Amino acid sequence: MAQSVVGVDIGYETAKLASLARAGAGWKLGGMALAKIPVNPWKTDGLVDVDKIAAIIRQALAEAHPHPITTKRAMVALPESVIFSATFPFQDLPPHELKEALPFEIAEKLSINLEEYCFDYEEVTSKCRPIENSAPAPTKPGEKTPATKPVQPLDSAQGKSSESAPLDNARGKQGKSDGTTTKPEDSAAPTAETGDPAKRLTIFAVAAKKSLIDSLLELCEKAGLELAAIDVKPGAIARAAVKNEDGKIRLLVDMGMGGTSASILEGKSLRVTATIPWGIHAITNVITEPVENLRDKAAPVFDELVHISKFFENRICPGHKIEVIISGSGATIPNVVDVFHQETGLPVALSTPFTSVDTGRYKVPPEMAHTFADAIGLAMRVA
């Protein structure tokens, strides 16, 4: 039997767990569980209430349906609010020179200290041809992405190695570098501006504090799990929400209780992300409130989505239209598809993370189907 893995989605006020094993071209569900955790546990330098969350996860694993989750291999995702990310051009170099030079370029672009951060990166390929001077600026944890300068974070699951993951779980490992911190001589340090200008790479990079990675290792250890790898949330959701590499441009909107993320995908690969400080807790009762309340109360989300989509269509990928996919708790709001279509003018659909998952006789509750997109995508990452 194929080895299973559990995706651990630590959200604003709940933890979602889902274990999958490979089954032919799809996956087989082992168990899934949802549990309440202390509110807003994510901080840039580490998780809050690690002991409490670990105990809750341990109990939830035992109480999962349709079967208890017994696998120890865990995949966890970092939300956009606690990572640094950016995209930038870099000189095409021989592999050993690239490996030596890139860490310092990443440190400069993200304004981070290599001694304090873990990072990862990938070389990006795209059919998009950005207009000159439209390169996005880096964002910092908790910073709302300016609509005119979207940030493009890394999901290395879509990169050259399907088994690499952003922010590798090894303590102190520096992404694809060997962990060395000896900076090349200034005269020899290549940049995007040196060498043959026709030979350029486009690099996605993401970083998080080592103390945050350490807290995830501590959480898994106390929960009886082994941290297999770490992802970024938009990349995990994209893996579950997009069923094939068709190259279509999609705007993935993940509406959670405490916040909303908007990520533009090309196929399954991330191109632009933004964090919107609006969560569905702003709606008193998502089931019974009239549609007009959603239009009024979610106005910040609609405004940001229009800005992001227009910027992408006009500056990043001219000539390519966008369709919207909604995931997260907000996908359960009645008429949410119609409202988003009316407010953005874009085609809209709900995510279907269980399409490729065999759940056997277990019927996934409809109210849980969309909220498990992250956990399912995480388990698909290494299952």
C-alpha positions in Angstrom: 0.0 0.0 0.0 1.2 3.5 -0.9 2.7 5.5 2.0 0.3 8.2 3.3 1.0 11.7 4.5 -1.1 14.1 6.5 -1.7 17.7 5.5 -1.8 20.0 8.5 -3.6 23.3 7.8 -3.2 25.6 10.8 -5.7 28.4 10.3 -7.0 31.5 12.1 -9.1 29.5 14.6 -9.1 25.9 13.4 -6.7 23.2 12.4 -7.7 21.0 9.4 -6.1 17.6 9.0 -6.3 15.3 6.0 -4.4 12.1 5.2 -4.0 10.8 1.6 -2.3 7.9 -0.1 -1.7 7.5 -3.8 -4.3 5.4 -5.6 -3.6 5.1 -9.3 -3.9 8.5 -10.9 -5.7 9.9 -7.8 -5.6 9.7 -4.0 -7.4 7.6 -1.3 -8.6 9.4 1.8 -7.5 7.9 5.1 -9.0 10.4 7.5 -9.9 14.0 8.0 -10.6 16.1 11.1 -11.3 19.7 12.0 -10.5 21.1 15.5 -10.7 24.4 17.3 -7.4 26.0 18.2 -6.4 29.2 20.0 -7.2 32.2 17.7 -4.6 33.8 15.4 -1.6 31.6 16.3 0.7 32.8 13.4 3.5 35.2 14.2 6.5 36.0 12.0 8.9 34.6 14.6 7.0 31.5 15.6 3.7 29.8 16.4 1.9 30.9 19.5 0.5 28.2 21.9 2.5 25.4 20.4 1.8 23.0 23.4 -2.0 23.6 23.2 -2.1 23.2 19.4 0.0 20.1 19.5 -2.3 18.5 22.0 -5.3 19.4 20.0 -3.8 18.0 16.8 -2.8 14.7 18.6 -6.4 14.3 19.7 -7.9 15.2 16.3 -5.7 12.7 14.6 -7.1 9.9 16.8 -10.7 11.1 16.2 -10.5 11.6 12.4 -13.1 10.2 10.0 -13.6 7.8 8.3 -10.4 6.4 10.0 -8.0 7.6 12.6 -4.9 9.2 11.1 -1.9 7.0 12.0 0.7 8.2 9.5 3.5 10.2 11.0 4.6 12.1 7.9 3.3 15.6 7.9 3.2 18.5 5.5 2.6 22.0 6.8 2.0 25.3 5.0 3.0 28.9 5.9 0.4 31.7 5.3 1.4 34.7 3.3 1.3 36.9 6.5 4.5 35.4 7.9 6.7 35.1 4.8 8.8 37.4 2.6 8.5 36.8 -1.1 9.6 38.4 -4.4 10.4 37.8 -8.0 13.4 39.2 -9.8 15.7 38.8 -12.9 19.1 37.2 -12.5 22.0 36.4 -14.7 22.0 32.8 -16.2 25.0 31.2 -14.7 26.6 27.7 -14.5 24.8 25.7 -11.7 27.7 25.9 -9.2 28.0 29.7 -9.6 24.2 30.2 -9.4 24.1 28.2 -6.2 26.8 30.4 -4.7 25.5 33.7 -5.8 21.8 33.5 -5.5 21.5 33.4 -1.7 23.1 36.8 -1.4 20.9 38.2 -4.2 17.8 36.8 -2.4 19.0 38.4 0.9 19.3 41.7 -0.8 15.9 41.5 -2.7 14.0 40.4 0.4 16.0 42.6 2.9 16.8 39.6 5.1 19.8 38.3 7.1 20.9 34.9 5.9 21.8 33.9 9.4 18.2 34.4 10.6 16.1 33.1 7.7 15.5 29.9 5.7 14.7 30.5 2.1 13.9 28.6 -1.1 13.7 29.6 -4.8 12.9 28.3 -8.3 13.5 29.3 -11.8 10.2 30.4 -13.4 9.0 29.7 -16.9 5.9 31.5 -18.2 4.0 32.3 -21.4 3.4 35.8 -19.9 5.5 38.7 -21.2 5.4 41.5 -18.6 5.5 45.0 -19.8 8.7 46.8 -19.0 9.0 48.2 -15.5 6.1 46.1 -14.2 8.2 43.9 -12.0 6.6 43.4 -8.6 8.2 44.6 -5.4 8.9 42.3 -2.4 6.5 42.3 0.5 7.1 41.7 4.1 5.0 39.6 6.5 1.6 41.1 7.3 2.0 43.8 4.6 -0.9 44.3 2.3 0.2 43.9 -1.2 -0.1 47.2 -3.2 -2.5 46.6 -6.1 0.1 48.1 -8.5 3.0 45.9 -7.4 1.8 42.3 -6.8 4.2 39.9 -5.2 5.0 36.5 -6.7 5.9 33.9 -4.1 7.4 30.5 -4.6 5.8 27.1 -4.7 8.7 24.9 -5.7 6.4 21.9 -6.1 5.9 23.4 -9.6 9.6 23.9 -10.1 12.3 21.6 -11.4 12.1 19.1 -8.6 8.7 17.7 -7.6 10.1 16.5 -4.3 11.6 19.9 -3.2 9.5 22.2 -1.0 9.7 25.8 0.0 11.6 26.3 3.3 12.9 22.8 3.7 12.2 21.4 7.1 15.9 20.8 8.0 17.0 23.3 10.7 18.9 26.1 9.1 18.9 24.8 5.6 19.1 27.6 3.1 16.8 26.4 0.3 18.7 25.0 -2.6 22.0 26.5 -1.4 24.4 24.3 0.6 24.0 26.5 3.7 27.4 28.3 3.2 27.5 32.0 4.0 30.8 33.0 2.5 30.0 35.9 0.2 31.9 35.9 -3.2 34.3 38.8 -3.8 32.4 41.9 -4.9 34.3 41.9 -8.2 33.1 38.4 -9.0 29.6 38.5 -7.6 27.3 38.3 -10.6 24.0 40.2 -10.7 21.2 40.6 -13.2 23.0 43.6 -14.6 26.3 41.8 -15.4 27.2 39.4 -18.1 25.2 38.9 -21.3 21.9 40.8 -21.0 20.3 38.3 -23.3 20.8 35.5 -20.7 18.4 36.1 -17.9 16.6 33.9 -15.4 13.4 34.9 -13.6 13.6 33.8 -10.0 10.8 33.3 -7.4 12.1 33.4 -3.8 10.4 33.0 -0.4 11.8 33.2 3.1 10.7 32.8 6.7 12.5 33.2 10.0 14.4 30.2 11.2 12.6 30.6 14.6 9.3 30.1 12.8 10.5 26.9 11.1 11.8 25.7 14.5 8.4 26.2 16.0 6.8 24.1 13.3 9.4 21.3 14.0 8.5 21.6 17.7 4.8 21.5 17.0 5.1 18.3 14.9 7.4 16.6 17.4 4.9 17.3 20.3 2.0 16.2 18.1 3.7 12.9 17.4 4.4 13.8 13.7 7.5 14.0 11.5 7.7 17.2 9.4 8.2 16.0 5.8 8.3 19.4 4.2 6.9 22.9 4.4 4.9 24.7 1.7 3.2 28.1 1.2 -0.6 28.1 1.5 -1.5 29.4 -1.9 0.6 26.8 -3.5 -1.0 24.0 -1.5 -4.5 25.2 -2.3 -3.6 25.5 -6.0 -2.5 21.9 -6.1 -6.0 20.8 -4.9 -8.0 23.4 -6.8 -6.5 23.1 -10.2 -6.8 19.6 -11.8 -4.5 19.9 -14.7 -1.6 21.9 -16.1 -3.6 23.6 -18.8 -1.8 26.9 -18.4 -5.0 28.9 -17.8 -4.8 32.1 -15.8 -6.9 31.8 -12.6 -7.4 34.1 -9.6 -7.6 31.9 -6.5 -9.5 33.5 -3.7 -9.2 31.8 -0.3 -11.7 33.3 2.1 -10.9 32.4 5.7 -12.3 33.5 9.1 -9.5 35.9 9.8 -8.3 37.0 6.3 -8.5 36.5 2.6 -5.7 35.7 0.2 -5.8 36.3 -3.6 -3.4 34.4 -5.8 -3.1 34.4 -9.5 -2.1 31.1 -11.0 -0.7 30.1 -14.4 -1.8 26.5 -14.5 -0.8 25.4 -11.0 2.1 27.8 -10.6 1.8 30.9 -8.5 2.5 34.2 -10.3 1.0 36.9 -8.0 -0.3 36.9 -4.4 -1.9 39.5 -2.2 -3.2 39.4 1.4 -6.5 41.2 2.1 -7.2 42.0 5.8 -10.8 40.9 5.6 -12.2 37.6 7.0 -15.7 36.1 6.9 -16.0 36.7 10.7 -17.1 40.2 9.5 -20.3 38.6 8.4 -22.5 37.8 11.4 -24.1 34.7 9.9 -22.9 33.5 6.5 -25.8 31.2 6.1 -28.8 33.5 6.8 -27.6 37.0 6.0 -28.9 38.5 2.8 -26.7 38.7 -0.3 -26.6 42.5 -0.1 -24.7 42.2 3.2 -22.0 40.2 1.4 -21.7 42.9 -1.2 -21.4 45.7 1.4 -19.2 43.9 4.0 -16.8 42.3 1.5 -16.3 45.5 -0.5 -12.5 45.5 0.4 -12.1 42.1 -1.2 -13.9 43.0 -4.4 -11.9 46.2 -4.7 -8.6 44.4 -4.3 -9.6 41.6 -6.7 -10.4 44.1 -9.4 -7.1 45.9 -8.9 -5.1 42.7 -9.0 -6.8 41.2 -12.0 -6.6 44.4 -14.0 -2.9 44.8 -13.2 -2.1 41.3 -14.2 -4.1 41.4 -17.4 -2.6 44.8 -18.4 1.0 44.6 -17.2 2.0 41.1 -16.2 0.3 38.9 -18.8 -1.3 41.1 -21.5 -4.0 39.5 -23.6 -4.8 36.6 -21.2 -8.1 36.6 -19.4 -8.7 35.5 -15.8 -11.2 33.3 -14.2 -11.9 33.2 -10.4 -11.8 30.1 -8.1 -13.2 30.5 -4.5 -12.0 28.3 -1.7 -12.0 28.4 2.1 -14.9 29.0 4.5 -16.2 31.8 2.3 -17.1 29.3 -0.4 -20.0 28.1 1.8 -21.7 31.5 1.6 -25.0 31.2 -0.4 -24.9 32.9 -3.8 -21.2 33.7 -3.4 -20.4 32.7 -7.0 -23.1 35.1 -8.4 -22.0 37.9 -6.1 -18.3 37.6 -7.1 -19.2 37.4 -10.7 -21.3 40.6 -10.5 -18.7 42.5 -8.5 -15.6 41.5 -10.5 -17.0 40.9 -14.0 -15.0 37.7 -14.2 -16.1 34.0 -14.6 -16.3 32.4 -11.1 -16.4 28.9 -9.8 -16.0 27.1 -6.5 -12.9 25.0 -5.8 -13.4 21.2 -5.8 -10.5 19.8 -3.8 -12.0 16.3 -3.5 -12.4 15.7 -7.2 -9.4 13.4 -7.4 -9.9 11.9 -4.0 -11.6 8.6 -3.3 -13.4 8.9 0.0 -14.9 5.4 -0.1 -18.3 5.3 1.6 -17.5 8.4 3.7 -19.5 11.4 2.6 -17.5 14.6 3.1 -19.9 17.1 4.7 -20.6 19.9 2.2 -19.7 22.6 4.6 -16.2 21.1 5.0 -15.4 20.3 1.3 -14.1 23.8 0.5 -12.4 24.5 3.8 -10.1 21.5 3.4 -8.5 22.6 0.1 -5.3 23.5 1.9 -5.0 20.3 3.9 -5.8 18.2 0.8 -3.3 20.1 -1.3 -0.7 19.6 1.3 -1.3 15.9 1.5 -1.1 15.7 -2.3 2.3 17.3 -2.3 4.2 14.3 -1.0 1.6 11.5 -1.1 
